[in-house]
């Protein structure tokens, strides 16, 4: 007889309630999401509808994730994985919010430098002493120079003493303070950054930059005088209209609160419509007529090296180049030696490729190790030396310009690489005091918004004006100096390339013209032939000046800016030559001496 079938008891599965750690992870995830969205709103880089849509999608997705986690994750391993994912998302949102906050602060700092000056004091040690962090200074002596910058030194000491217990030794001047560092009397020095150039040019301290480490930088801001302001010639829509930016690189270390010679003069002409970026480089020693129409600081319209225009402010450099090329420059960016060193170091160095025959054993610029054929990894000081070097090359200043363009390309490659994510905070810290610009914050953000949403495929084209060496009278110094006389046919080609880019010519057309009129090909066409070629491309006819009274094809090529005037015979002891208001040079606070202006000789070269 069959046994009766026993009823099987239905197992009841008890759903475990979320634990405290799970609830904390969920709350952290949503709080960090809120911080991330808030940071996006504050930085104002995304259109409102995209930002709102993205925030809603993220919030709903996370809510669904949490529901699925609490309902179906029953095993310990599954719950642990869900918890780890939630914490990873919380950390990601928090780091993203912090990155966005740093970026917004950089926008404020950089664009506010139109009205303010960034001042910096640095805490510096010698590399040989193996002091790498502020905490390593506990119980040690720090040298200062209070009278060099009372406010800055006080702020720097306050920040230092909050991190380490140190003794302070005051010195009467910066040189004696740095000498004490080399002699071992102190283990670090706190000095204003604008004294670095004085140290660098003092006998015995030529390699101070490469010998030292910066342990701490303290930055504060002061108001810029109205005469030092340089208003932009803004375009209506920076995401649609072509525009030109002057990058002026001053030949000084430290803060950007003083005018100095313009060692790098590079124009970036950008057309968002065709996604073309034209880089035009002009030799620093180009012999041009100085123009002061855009800067109220005192100067006079004399013939001089382009580099000397920087002594009167970036506005003078800008207007001089405008008159020289017959173009309009919309914005300026001003950097110096410290800017490049800090940016390159923040990015972990850059990589440059050196062709056979262009090897350098030691750079004259600062005594650092040179470069070999093939790929070279350069840290900040070597990158600076590479960008400044000219004496090691047969082609001199022309090769220096090529090196500067290669450094810029290498920096761009670093910035758009995935490595940026890991170095972003350091990069933002470096950028915040690395340069000053007169481009308004809203236009910078508009352009970045365009970059994020459109993801343009930029075509970068380089062109460098070459010149011939000569010796001419410097209106600033009042003596004969070594100069470069730009080749007229290359000046015309540079003007044409800028006009082509602004007029919307394609990248292939611009690149083809640049290659056809490069330093190797220049001279195959005369200036009149170049103008006729350009006119034909625009459906016009160019008539040389010597053939017709109404020559040319204005307004495309209005050569009134390049008319040659005889140099007036006058005494260069006249202070009016260095001051448009008849004031003495000392009122500007610049040292007009140029160690490179002694034509044909050099001992220490500070280019």
Secondary structure, 3 states (H helix, E strand, C coil): CCCCCCCCCCCCCCCCCCCHHHHHHHHHHHHHHHHHHHHHHHHCCCCHHHHHHHHHHHHHHHHHHHHHHHHHCCCHHHHHHHHHHHHHHHHHHHHHHHHHHHHHHHHHHHHHCCCEEEEEEEEEEEHHHCCCCHHHHCCCEEEECHHHCHHHHHHHHHHHHCCCCCEEEECCCHHHHHHHHHHCCCCEEEEEHHHHHHHHCCCCCCCHHHHEEEEEEEEEEEECCHHHCCCCCCCCCCCCCCEEEEEEEECCCCCCCCCCCEEEEEEEEEECCCCEEEEEECCCCEEEECCCCCCCCCCCCCEEEHHHHHHHCHHHHHHHHHHHHCCCCCEEEEEEHHHHHHHHHHCCCEEEEECCCCCEEECCCCCCEEECCEEEEECHHHHHHHHHCCCCCCCCHHHHHHHHHHHHHHHHHHHCCCCHHHHHHHHHHHHCCCCEECCCHHHHHHHHHHHHHHCCCCEEEEEECCEEEEEEECCCCCCEEEEEEECHHHHHHHHHHHHHHHCCCCHHHHHHHHHHCCCCCCCCCCHHHHHHHHHHHCCCCCCCCCCCCCCCCCCCCCHHHHCCCCCCCCCCCCHHHHCCCCCCHHHCCCCCCCCCCCCCCCCCCCC
